[in-house]
């Protein structure tokens, strides 16, 4: 993720000790903190993939306890929070096309046959 197009601050994949978001001022995307954030995002997404497999295993067994389901729900929620943060950060760094032919206000409803 070193091809950063947006000149705005980058949302980092961690929070401050008080839970506030952390941002990195724009740069070329090759500095230490950018590389650390890229690596951490990759690890977080990998952990989410492993958790999805675990959820599939637990749920397909159909012999779970209430405690197992609660633990799974908590882990899935925590993972979703992390993946949402990564998506926000990466989405904010995507280029916005200059020649977008259709404005949202000009979008039409599909016609019925």
N, CA, C and O atoms as a Tinker XYZ file with bonds, in Angstrom:
   452  protein
     1  N      0.825000   -1.189000    0.000000    73     2
     2  CA     0.000000    0.000000    0.000000    64     1     3
     3  C      0.869000    1.253000    0.000000    63     2     4     5
     4  O      0.608000    2.184000    0.762000    81     3
     5  N      1.864000    1.289000   -0.815000    73     3     6
     6  CA     2.733000    2.460000   -0.816000    64     5     7
     7  C      2.351000    3.458000   -1.889000    63     6     8     9
     8  O      2.973000    4.518000   -1.971000    81     7
     9  N      1.354000    3.170000   -2.718000    73     7    10
    10  CA     0.940000    4.093000   -3.764000    64     9    11
    11  C     -0.204000    4.960000   -3.250000    63    10    12    13
    12  O     -1.357000    4.773000   -3.639000    81    11
    13  N      0.124000    5.911000   -2.372000    73    11    14
    14  CA    -0.886000    6.750000   -1.751000    64    13    15
    15  C     -1.169000    7.940000   -2.652000    63    14    16    17
    16  O     -0.265000    8.680000   -3.039000    81    15
    17  N     -2.456000    8.107000   -2.980000    73    15    18
    18  CA    -2.842000    9.157000   -3.897000    64    17    19
    19  C     -3.425000   10.346000   -3.161000    63    18    20    21
    20  O     -3.135000   11.493000   -3.502000    81    19
    21  N     -4.246000   10.083000   -2.151000    73    19    22
    22  CA    -4.918000   11.132000   -1.417000    64    21    23
    23  C     -3.914000   11.840000   -0.514000    63    22    24    25
    24  O     -3.103000   11.188000    0.143000    81    23
    25  N     -3.964000   13.164000   -0.479000    73    23    26
    26  CA    -3.003000   13.928000    0.312000    64    25    27
    27  C     -3.479000   14.152000    1.746000    63    26    28    29
    28  O     -2.813000   14.855000    2.505000    81    27
    29  N     -4.614000   13.573000    2.131000    73    27    30
    30  CA    -5.119000   13.730000    3.493000    64    29    31
    31  C     -4.379000   12.826000    4.458000    63    30    32    33
    32  O     -3.628000   11.947000    4.036000    81    31
    33  N     -4.586000   13.036000    5.759000    73    31    34
    34  CA    -3.929000   12.187000    6.751000    64    33    35
    35  C     -4.435000   10.743000    6.661000    63    34    36    37
    36  O     -5.595000   10.497000    6.330000    81    35
    37  N     -3.561000    9.815000    6.957000    73    35    38
    38  CA    -3.897000    8.387000    6.900000    64    37    39
    39  C     -4.392000    7.923000    8.272000    63    38    40    41
    40  O     -3.739000    8.160000    9.288000    81    39
    41  N     -5.541000    7.267000    8.292000    73    39    42
    42  CA    -6.038000    6.644000    9.511000    64    41    43
    43  C     -5.198000    5.406000    9.778000    63    42    44    45
    44  O     -5.103000    4.520000    8.929000    81    43
    45  N     -4.591000    5.344000   10.946000    73    43    46
    46  CA    -3.714000    4.225000   11.287000    64    45    47
    47  C     -4.513000    3.073000   11.896000    63    46    48    49
    48  O     -5.594000    3.291000   12.443000    81    47
    49  N     -3.990000    1.853000   11.807000    73    47    50
    50  CA    -4.735000    0.688000   12.286000    64    49    51
    51  C     -4.651000    0.470000   13.794000    63    50    52    53
    52  O     -4.825000   -0.657000   14.257000    81    51
    53  N     -4.390000    1.512000   14.565000    73    51    54
    54  CA    -4.374000    1.414000   16.015000    64    53    55
    55  C     -4.940000    2.707000   16.564000    63    54    56    57
    56  O     -5.081000    3.697000   15.846000    81    55
    57  N     -5.262000    2.686000   17.847000    73    55    58
    58  CA    -5.809000    3.867000   18.505000    64    57    59
    59  C     -4.861000    4.321000   19.606000    63    58    60    61
    60  O     -3.924000    3.615000   19.979000    81    59
    61  N     -5.128000    5.506000   20.109000    73    59    62
    62  CA    -4.352000    6.034000   21.232000    64    61    63
    63  C     -4.746000    5.266000   22.500000    63    62    64    65
    64  O     -5.724000    4.518000   22.483000    81    63
    65  N     -4.006000    5.438000   23.591000    73    63    66
    66  CA    -4.382000    4.760000   24.843000    64    65    67
    67  C     -5.804000    5.093000   25.311000    63    66    68    69
    68  O     -6.427000    4.287000   26.003000    81    67
    69  N     -6.328000    6.285000   24.937000    73    67    70
    70  CA    -7.703000    6.641000   25.328000    64    69    71
    71  C     -8.734000    6.136000   24.320000    63    70    72    73
    72  O     -9.929000    6.377000   24.494000    81    71
    73  N     -8.291000    5.434000   23.259000    73    71    74
    74  CA    -9.221000    4.903000   22.268000    64    73    75
    75  C     -9.506000    5.839000   21.102000    63    74    76    77
    76  O    -10.369000    5.552000   20.272000    81    75
    77  N     -8.791000    6.950000   21.033000    73    75    78
    78  CA    -8.983000    7.900000   19.931000    64    77    79
    79  C     -8.228000    7.444000   18.692000    63    78    80    81
    80  O     -7.194000    6.785000   18.800000    81    79
    81  N     -8.747000    7.796000   17.506000    73    79    82
    82  CA    -8.042000    7.407000   16.282000    64    81    83
    83  C     -6.695000    8.097000   16.167000    63    82    84    85
    84  O     -6.507000    9.214000   16.649000    81    83
    85  N     -5.762000    7.414000   15.522000    73    83    86
    86  CA    -4.434000    7.973000   15.254000    64    85    87
    87  C     -4.298000    8.183000   13.754000    63    86    88    89
    88  O     -4.772000    7.371000   12.959000    81    87
    89  N     -3.651000    9.269000   13.377000    73    87    90
    90  CA    -3.474000    9.603000   11.978000    64    89    91
    91  C     -2.003000    9.855000   11.687000    63    90    92    93
    92  O     -1.233000   10.242000   12.565000    81    91
    93  N     -1.634000    9.627000   10.437000    73    91    94
    94  CA    -0.284000    9.898000    9.962000    64    93    95
    95  C     -0.384000   10.982000    8.901000    63    94    96    97
    96  O     -1.174000   10.874000    7.964000    81    95
    97  N      0.424000   12.028000    9.054000    73    95    98
    98  CA     0.416000   13.099000    8.056000    64    97    99
    99  C      0.895000   12.550000    6.723000    63    98   100   101
   100  O      1.684000   11.606000    6.686000    81    99
   101  N      0.420000   13.140000    5.621000    73    99   102
   102  CA     0.763000   12.613000    4.297000    64   101   103
   103  C      2.261000   12.622000    4.032000    63   102   104   105
   104  O      2.998000   13.506000    4.469000    81   103
   105  N      2.669000   11.613000    3.308000    73   103   106
   106  CA     4.055000   11.491000    2.881000    64   105   107
   107  C      4.069000   10.633000    1.624000    63   106   108   109
   108  O      3.065000   10.526000    0.920000    81   107
   109  N      5.200000   10.032000    1.355000    73   107   110
   110  CA     5.283000    9.197000    0.158000    64   109   111
   111  C      4.871000    7.751000    0.419000    63   110   112   113
   112  O      4.863000    6.939000   -0.506000    81   111
   113  N      4.529000    7.416000    1.666000    73   111   114
   114  CA     4.070000    6.075000    1.992000    64   113   115
   115  C      5.177000    5.066000    2.192000    63   114   116   117
   116  O      4.904000    3.870000    2.296000    81   115
   117  N      6.430000    5.518000    2.249000    73   115   118
   118  CA     7.540000    4.577000    2.394000    64   117   119
   119  C      8.255000    4.702000    3.736000    63   118   120   121
   120  O      9.228000    3.991000    3.988000    81   119
   121  N      7.780000    5.599000    4.595000    73   119   122
   122  CA     8.424000    5.800000    5.883000    64   121   123
   123  C      8.156000    4.646000    6.845000    63   122   124   125
   124  O      7.357000    3.752000    6.566000    81   123
   125  N      8.842000    4.690000    7.977000    73   123   126
   126  CA     8.753000    3.618000    8.963000    64   125   127
   127  C      7.313000    3.393000    9.435000    63   126   128   129
   128  O      6.840000    2.256000    9.456000    81   127
   129  N      6.611000    4.472000    9.815000    73   127   130
   130  CA     5.250000    4.324000   10.347000    64   129   131
   131  C      4.308000    3.817000    9.263000    63   130   132   133
   132  O      3.428000    3.006000    9.551000    81   131
   133  N      4.469000    4.271000    8.029000    73   131   134
   134  CA     3.632000    3.767000    6.928000    64   133   135
   135  C      3.849000    2.275000    6.711000    63   134   136   137
   136  O      2.893000    1.519000    6.534000    81   135
   137  N      5.104000    1.861000    6.725000    73   135   138
   138  CA     5.401000    0.434000    6.538000    64   137   139
   139  C      4.882000   -0.392000    7.703000    63   138   140   141
   140  O      4.375000   -1.496000    7.505000    81   139
   141  N      5.004000    0.134000    8.918000    73   139   142
   142  CA     4.484000   -0.551000   10.095000    64   141   143
   143  C      2.958000   -0.677000   10.006000    63   142   144   145
   144  O      2.405000   -1.735000   10.306000    81   143
   145  N      2.290000    0.385000    9.600000    73   143   146
   146  CA     0.836000    0.355000    9.457000    64   145   147
   147  C      0.414000   -0.635000    8.372000    63   146   148   149
   148  O     -0.551000   -1.377000    8.556000    81   147
   149  N      1.126000   -0.653000    7.246000    73   147   150
   150  CA     0.822000   -1.609000    6.176000    64   149   151
   151  C      0.952000   -3.043000    6.677000    63   150   152   153
   152  O      0.101000   -3.888000    6.401000    81   151
   153  N      2.022000   -3.305000    7.413000    73   151   154
   154  CA     2.263000   -4.648000    7.949000    64   153   155
   155  C      1.180000   -5.032000    8.961000    63   154   156   157
   156  O      0.685000   -6.159000    8.955000    81   155
   157  N      0.822000   -4.086000    9.824000    73   155   158
   158  CA    -0.202000   -4.360000   10.830000    64   157   159
   159  C     -1.561000   -4.603000   10.179000    63   158   160   161
   160  O     -2.296000   -5.495000   10.601000    81   159
   161  N     -1.902000   -3.820000    9.159000    73   159   162
   162  CA    -3.161000   -4.036000    8.434000    64   161   163
   163  C     -3.186000   -5.432000    7.818000    63   162   164   165
   164  O     -4.201000   -6.125000    7.892000    81   163
   165  N     -2.088000   -5.841000    7.218000    73   163   166
   166  CA    -2.029000   -7.170000    6.603000    64   165   167
   167  C     -2.219000   -8.263000    7.659000    63   166   168   169
   168  O     -2.918000   -9.247000    7.416000    81   167
   169  N     -1.609000   -8.094000    8.809000    73   167   170
   170  CA    -1.758000   -9.069000    9.892000    64   169   171
   171  C     -3.193000   -9.087000   10.413000    63   170   172   173
   172  O     -3.739000  -10.154000   10.695000    81   171
   173  N     -3.800000   -7.917000   10.540000    73   171   174
   174  CA    -5.183000   -7.842000   11.020000    64   173   175
   175  C     -6.139000   -8.521000   10.039000    63   174   176   177
   176  O     -7.050000   -9.237000   10.457000    81   175
   177  N     -5.939000   -8.301000    8.744000    73   175   178
   178  CA    -6.796000   -8.942000    7.748000    64   177   179
   179  C     -6.568000  -10.452000    7.734000    63   178   180   181
   180  O     -7.511000  -11.221000    7.547000    81   179
   181  N     -5.330000  -10.877000    7.927000    73   179   182
   182  CA    -5.040000  -12.310000    8.008000    64   181   183
   183  C     -5.707000  -12.946000    9.216000    63   182   184   185
   184  O     -6.237000  -14.054000    9.127000    81   183
   185  N     -5.682000  -12.250000   10.343000    73   183   186
   186  CA    -6.347000  -12.755000   11.547000    64   185   187
   187  C     -7.853000  -12.867000   11.334000    63   186   188   189
   188  O     -8.484000  -13.806000   11.817000    81   187
   189  N     -8.424000  -11.911000   10.612000    73   187   190
   190  CA    -9.862000  -11.965000   10.322000    64   189   191
   191  C    -10.183000  -13.184000    9.468000    63   190   192   193
   192  O    -11.206000  -13.833000    9.686000    81   191
   193  N     -9.338000  -13.504000    8.510000    73   191   194
   194  CA    -9.559000  -14.674000    7.657000    64   193   195
   195  C     -9.515000  -15.961000    8.481000    63   194   196   197
   196  O    -10.319000  -16.868000    8.263000    81   195
   197  N     -8.583000  -16.038000    9.419000    73   195   198
   198  CA    -8.484000  -17.210000   10.294000    64   197   199
   199  C     -9.738000  -17.308000   11.167000    63   198   200   201
   200  O    -10.263000  -18.401000   11.380000    81   199
   201  N    -10.213000  -16.178000   11.666000    73   199   202
   202  CA   -11.406000  -16.169000   12.507000    64   201   203
   203  C    -12.645000  -16.599000   11.713000    63   202   204   205
   204  O    -13.520000  -17.274000   12.256000    81   203
   205  N    -12.725000  -16.224000   10.460000    73   203   206
   206  CA   -13.842000  -16.660000    9.610000    64   205   207
   207  C    -13.836000  -18.182000    9.499000    63   206   208   209
   208  O    -14.885000  -18.818000    9.606000    81   207
   209  N    -12.676000  -18.759000    9.288000    73   207   210
   210  CA   -12.575000  -20.222000    9.209000    64   209   211
   211  C    -12.989000  -20.866000   10.527000    63   210   212   213
   212  O    -13.679000  -21.886000   10.529000    81   211
   213  N    -12.575000  -20.278000   11.643000    73   211   214
   214  CA   -12.949000  -20.803000   12.961000    64   213   215
   215  C    -14.462000  -20.711000   13.157000    63   214   216   217
   216  O    -15.082000  -21.641000   13.673000    81   215
   217  N    -15.051000  -19.594000   12.746000    73   215   218
   218  CA   -16.502000  -19.438000   12.876000    64   217   219
   219  C    -17.225000  -20.489000   12.041000    63   218   220   221
   220  O    -18.208000  -21.075000   12.494000    81   219
   221  N    -16.747000  -20.727000   10.831000    73   219   222
   222  CA   -17.362000  -21.753000    9.986000    64   221   223
   223  C    -17.263000  -23.124000   10.644000    63   222   224   225
   224  O    -18.218000  -23.899000   10.595000    81   223
   225  N    -16.127000  -23.434000   11.259000    73   223   226
   226  CA   -15.939000  -24.720000   11.925000    64   225   227
   227  C    -16.883000  -24.863000   13.119000    63   226   228   229
   228  O    -17.544000  -25.889000   13.279000    81   227
   229  N    -16.937000  -23.823000   13.954000    73   227   230
   230  CA   -17.778000  -23.877000   15.150000    64   229   231
   231  C    -19.255000  -23.987000   14.761000    63   230   232   233
   232  O    -19.988000  -24.809000   15.310000    81   231
   233  N    -19.679000  -23.161000   13.818000    73   231   234
   234  CA   -21.096000  -23.139000   13.457000    64   233   235
   235  C    -21.536000  -24.381000   12.695000    63   234   236   237
   236  O    -22.690000  -24.794000   12.809000    81   235
   237  N    -20.645000  -24.981000   11.927000    73   235   238
   238  CA   -21.029000  -26.177000   11.170000    64   237   239
   239  C    -21.150000  -27.397000   12.080000    63   238   240   241
   240  O    -21.843000  -28.352000   11.730000    81   239
   241  N    -20.491000  -27.385000   13.241000    73   239   242
   242  CA   -20.547000  -28.499000   14.172000    64   241   243
   243  C    -21.901000  -28.663000   14.839000    63   242   244   245
   244  O    -22.253000  -29.766000   15.257000    81   243
   245  N    -22.656000  -27.598000   14.946000    73   243   246
   246  CA   -23.989000  -27.587000   15.557000    64   245   247
   247  C    -24.016000  -28.194000   16.960000    63   246   248   249
   248  O    -25.070000  -28.635000   17.420000    81   247
   249  N    -22.887000  -28.223000   17.634000    73   247   250
   250  CA   -22.817000  -28.743000   18.999000    64   249   251
   251  C    -22.052000  -27.753000   19.867000    63   250   252   253
   252  O    -21.122000  -28.128000   20.580000    81   251
   253  N    -22.447000  -26.498000   19.800000    73   251   254
   254  CA   -21.739000  -25.465000   20.525000    64   253   255
   255  C    -22.462000  -25.158000   21.834000    63   254   256   257
   256  O    -23.649000  -25.439000   22.002000    81   255
   257  N    -21.705000  -24.579000   22.740000    73   255   258
   258  CA   -22.294000  -24.127000   23.999000    64   257   259
   259  C    -22.575000  -22.632000   23.884000    63   258   260   261
   260  O    -22.088000  -21.960000   22.975000    81   259
   261  N    -23.364000  -22.132000   24.817000    73   259   262
   262  CA   -23.648000  -20.695000   24.828000    64   261   263
   263  C    -22.353000  -19.896000   25.002000    63   262   264   265
   264  O    -22.191000  -18.833000   24.403000    81   263
   265  N    -21.438000  -20.409000   25.820000    73   263   266
   266  CA   -20.155000  -19.735000   26.031000    64   265   267
   267  C    -19.323000  -19.667000   24.770000    63   266   268   269
   268  O    -18.690000  -18.649000   24.490000    81   267
   269  N    -19.324000  -20.764000   23.996000    73   267   270
   270  CA   -18.578000  -20.776000   22.732000    64   269   271
   271  C    -19.159000  -19.765000   21.754000    63   270   272   273
   272  O    -18.420000  -19.060000   21.066000    81   271
   273  N    -20.481000  -19.696000   21.696000    73   271   274
   274  CA   -21.117000  -18.731000   20.791000    64   273   275
   275  C    -20.846000  -17.298000   21.222000    63   274   276   277
   276  O    -20.615000  -16.424000   20.387000    81   275
   277  N    -20.876000  -17.059000   22.537000    73   275   278
   278  CA   -20.605000  -15.703000   23.009000    64   277   279
   279  C    -19.160000  -15.309000   22.700000    63   278   280   281
   280  O    -18.907000  -14.199000   22.231000    81   279
   281  N    -18.220000  -16.208000   22.958000    73   279   282
   282  CA   -16.815000  -15.920000   22.660000    64   281   283
   283  C    -16.639000  -15.658000   21.166000    63   282   284   285
   284  O    -15.944000  -14.719000   20.776000    81   283
   285  N    -17.261000  -16.479000   20.341000    73   283   286
   286  CA   -17.170000  -16.287000   18.894000    64   285   287
   287  C    -17.749000  -14.936000   18.484000    63   286   288   289
   288  O    -17.167000  -14.233000   17.659000    81   287
   289  N    -18.899000  -14.573000   19.063000    73   287   290
   290  CA   -19.521000  -13.288000   18.733000    64   289   291
   291  C    -18.618000  -12.120000   19.121000    63   290   292   293
   292  O    -18.490000  -11.157000   18.365000    81   291
   293  N    -17.997000  -12.199000   20.284000    73   291   294
   294  CA   -17.092000  -11.135000   20.735000    64   293   295
   295  C    -15.883000  -11.035000   19.805000    63   294   296   297
   296  O    -15.483000   -9.938000   19.414000    81   295
   297  N    -15.303000  -12.185000   19.453000    73   295   298
   298  CA   -14.140000  -12.180000   18.562000    64   297   299
   299  C    -14.506000  -11.656000   17.178000    63   298   300   301
   300  O    -13.742000  -10.901000   16.576000    81   299
   301  N    -15.669000  -12.053000   16.673000    73   299   302
   302  CA   -16.106000  -11.566000   15.362000    64   301   303
   303  C    -16.358000  -10.066000   15.389000    63   302   304   305
   304  O    -16.015000   -9.370000   14.433000    81   303
   305  N    -16.949000   -9.554000   16.461000    73   303   306
   306  CA   -17.191000   -8.115000   16.587000    64   305   307
   307  C    -15.870000   -7.361000   16.623000    63   306   308   309
   308  O    -15.706000   -6.351000   15.939000    81   307
   309  N    -14.922000   -7.856000   17.427000    73   307   310
   310  CA   -13.615000   -7.195000   17.511000    64   309   311
   311  C    -12.916000   -7.185000   16.147000    63   310   312   313
   312  O    -12.318000   -6.185000   15.751000    81   311
   313  N    -13.001000   -8.298000   15.449000    73   311   314
   314  CA   -12.376000   -8.395000   14.132000    64   313   315
   315  C    -13.065000   -7.464000   13.137000    63   314   316   317
   316  O    -12.406000   -6.846000   12.300000    81   315
   317  N    -14.377000   -7.368000   13.229000    73   315   318
   318  CA   -15.119000   -6.485000   12.328000    64   317   319
   319  C    -14.738000   -5.025000   12.552000    63   318   320   321
   320  O    -14.633000   -4.258000   11.595000    81   319
   321  N    -14.532000   -4.640000   13.798000    73   319   322
   322  CA   -14.095000   -3.269000   14.111000    64   321   323
   323  C    -12.756000   -2.985000   13.434000    63   322   324   325
   324  O    -12.568000   -1.927000   12.835000    81   323
   325  N    -11.832000   -3.935000   13.533000    73   323   326
   326  CA   -10.496000   -3.763000   12.950000    64   325   327
   327  C    -10.578000   -3.704000   11.425000    63   326   328   329
   328  O     -9.975000   -2.829000   10.803000    81   327
   329  N    -11.313000   -4.622000   10.829000    73   327   330
   330  CA   -11.422000   -4.669000    9.368000    64   329   331
   331  C    -12.123000   -3.410000    8.855000    63   330   332   333
   332  O    -11.773000   -2.900000    7.790000    81   331
   333  N    -13.102000   -2.909000    9.595000    73   331   334
   334  CA   -13.787000   -1.662000    9.206000    64   333   335
   335  C    -12.803000   -0.498000    9.214000    63   334   336   337
   336  O    -12.830000    0.342000    8.314000    81   335
   337  N    -11.937000   -0.442000   10.220000    73   335   338
   338  CA   -10.920000    0.619000   10.296000    64   337   339
   339  C     -9.974000    0.540000    9.102000    63   338   340   341
   340  O     -9.639000    1.562000    8.504000    81   339
   341  N     -9.542000   -0.672000    8.755000    73   339   342
   342  CA    -8.654000   -0.853000    7.600000    64   341   343
   343  C     -9.367000   -0.398000    6.327000    63   342   344   345
   344  O     -8.777000    0.290000    5.494000    81   343
   345  N    -10.629000   -0.781000    6.177000    73   343   346
   346  CA   -11.391000   -0.389000    4.982000    64   345   347
   347  C    -11.547000    1.130000    4.902000    63   346   348   349
   348  O    -11.405000    1.712000    3.826000    81   347
   349  N    -11.836000    1.769000    6.025000    73   347   350
   350  CA   -11.942000    3.237000    6.037000    64   349   351
   351  C    -10.626000    3.878000    5.632000    63   350   352   353
   352  O    -10.604000    4.808000    4.826000    81   351
   353  N     -9.533000    3.381000    6.189000    73   351   354
   354  CA    -8.222000    3.947000    5.898000    64   353   355
   355  C     -7.870000    3.792000    4.424000    63   354   356   357
   356  O     -7.427000    4.739000    3.775000    81   355
   357  N     -8.073000    2.593000    3.912000    73   355   358
   358  CA    -7.728000    2.350000    2.506000    64   357   359
   359  C     -8.676000    3.072000    1.569000    63   358   360   361
   360  O     -8.252000    3.590000    0.536000    81   359
   361  N     -9.948000    3.113000    1.914000    73   359   362
   362  CA   -10.924000    3.813000    1.077000    64   361   363
   363  C    -10.641000    5.300000    0.996000    63   362   364   365
   364  O    -10.827000    5.916000   -0.053000    81   363
   365  N    -10.191000    5.880000    2.103000    73   363   366
   366  CA    -9.885000    7.308000    2.123000    64   365   367
   367  C     -8.682000    7.641000    1.260000    63   366   368   369
   368  O     -8.498000    8.790000    0.860000    81   367
   369  N     -7.857000    6.633000    0.970000    73   367   370
   370  CA    -6.656000    6.873000    0.166000    64   369   371
   371  C     -6.852000    6.541000   -1.309000    63   370   372   373
   372  O     -5.917000    6.660000   -2.100000    81   371
   373  N     -8.058000    6.127000   -1.682000    73   371   374
   374  CA    -8.317000    5.839000   -3.099000    64   373   375
   375  C     -8.459000    7.135000   -3.876000    63   374   376   377
   376  O     -8.953000    8.131000   -3.347000    81   375
   377  N     -8.030000    7.125000   -5.122000    73   375   378
   378  CA    -8.203000    8.338000   -5.925000    64   377   379
   379  C     -9.671000    8.538000   -6.276000    63   378   380   381
   380  O    -10.414000    7.578000   -6.482000    81   379
   381  N    -10.070000    9.788000   -6.340000    73   379   382
   382  CA   -11.425000   10.136000   -6.752000    64   381   383
   383  C    -11.348000   10.509000   -8.224000    63   382   384   385
   384  O    -10.618000   11.431000   -8.586000    81   383
   385  N    -12.101000    9.796000   -9.097000    73   383   386
   386  CA   -12.011000   10.096000  -10.534000    64   385   387
   387  C    -12.518000   11.500000  -10.840000    63   386   388   389
   388  O    -13.539000   11.936000  -10.308000    81   387
   389  N    -11.789000   12.198000  -11.706000    73   387   390
   390  CA   -12.175000   13.555000  -12.103000    64   389   391
   391  C    -13.286000   13.547000  -13.137000    63   390   392   393
   392  O    -14.085000   14.481000  -13.206000    81   391
   393  N    -13.339000   12.496000  -13.940000    73   391   394
   394  CA   -14.281000   12.473000  -15.062000    64   393   395
   395  C    -15.449000   11.525000  -14.799000    63   394   396   397
   396  O    -15.836000   10.752000  -15.675000    81   395
   397  N    -16.007000   11.585000  -13.596000    73   395   398
   398  CA   -17.146000   10.743000  -13.251000    64   397   399
   399  C    -18.345000   11.221000  -14.071000    63   398   400   401
   400  O    -18.835000   12.327000  -13.846000    81   399
   401  N    -18.834000   10.402000  -15.027000    73   399   402
   402  CA   -19.881000   10.860000  -15.933000    64   401   403
   403  C    -21.244000   10.993000  -15.277000    63   402   404   405
   404  O    -22.067000   11.766000  -15.768000    81   403
   405  N    -21.525000   10.282000  -14.195000    73   403   406
   406  CA   -22.849000   10.331000  -13.584000    64   405   407
   407  C    -22.726000   10.832000  -12.157000    63   406   408   409
   408  O    -22.047000   10.229000  -11.327000    81   407
   409  N    -23.391000   11.941000  -11.886000    73   407   410
   410  CA   -23.437000   12.466000  -10.538000    64   409   411
   411  C    -24.487000   11.676000   -9.770000    63   410   412   413
   412  O    -25.463000   11.226000  -10.369000    81   411
   413  N    -24.318000   11.492000   -8.455000    73   411   414
   414  CA   -25.317000   10.746000   -7.685000    64   413   415
   415  C    -26.720000   11.314000   -7.829000    63   414   416   417
   416  O    -27.691000   10.558000   -7.840000    81   415
   417  N    -26.846000   12.646000   -7.941000    73   415   418
   418  CA   -28.177000   13.249000   -8.081000    64   417   419
   419  C    -28.780000   12.976000   -9.451000    63   418   420   421
   420  O    -29.991000   13.104000   -9.629000    81   419
   421  N    -27.947000   12.599000  -10.427000    73   419   422
   422  CA   -28.433000   12.318000  -11.768000    64   421   423
   423  C    -28.754000   10.842000  -11.980000    63   422   424   425
   424  O    -29.301000   10.468000  -13.018000    81   423
   425  N    -28.418000   10.006000  -11.007000    73   423   426
   426  CA   -28.665000    8.579000  -11.157000    64   425   427
   427  C    -30.153000    8.315000  -11.245000    63   426   428   429
   428  O    -30.945000    8.905000  -10.510000    81   427
   429  N    -30.530000    7.423000  -12.151000    73   427   430
   430  CA   -31.947000    7.126000  -12.350000    64   429   431
   431  C    -32.276000    5.772000  -11.747000    63   430   432   433
   432  O    -31.425000    4.891000  -11.626000    81   431
   433  N    -33.548000    5.639000  -11.371000    73   431   434
   434  CA   -34.054000    4.346000  -10.931000    64   433   435
   435  C    -34.154000    3.450000  -12.145000    63   434   436   437
   436  O    -34.464000    3.930000  -13.235000    81   435
   437  N    -33.896000    2.139000  -11.986000    73   435   438
   438  CA   -34.051000    1.240000  -13.130000    64   437   439
   439  C    -35.504000    1.207000  -13.574000    63   438   440   441
   440  O    -36.417000    1.193000  -12.749000    81   439
   441  N    -35.708000    1.195000  -14.880000    73   439   442
   442  CA   -37.075000    1.179000  -15.402000    64   441   443
   443  C    -37.640000   -0.230000  -15.326000    63   442   444   445
   444  O    -36.921000   -1.218000  -15.470000    81   443
   445  N    -38.961000   -0.298000  -15.094000    73   443   446
   446  CA   -39.613000   -1.599000  -15.039000    64   445   447
   447  C    -39.919000   -2.078000  -16.437000    63   446   448   449
   448  O    -40.204000   -1.265000  -17.316000    81   447
   449  N    -39.866000   -3.407000  -16.673000    73   447   450
   450  CA   -40.132000   -3.937000  -18.020000    64   449   451
   451  C    -41.566000   -3.809000  -18.433000    63   450   452
   452  O    -41.929000   -4.213000  -19.538000    81   451
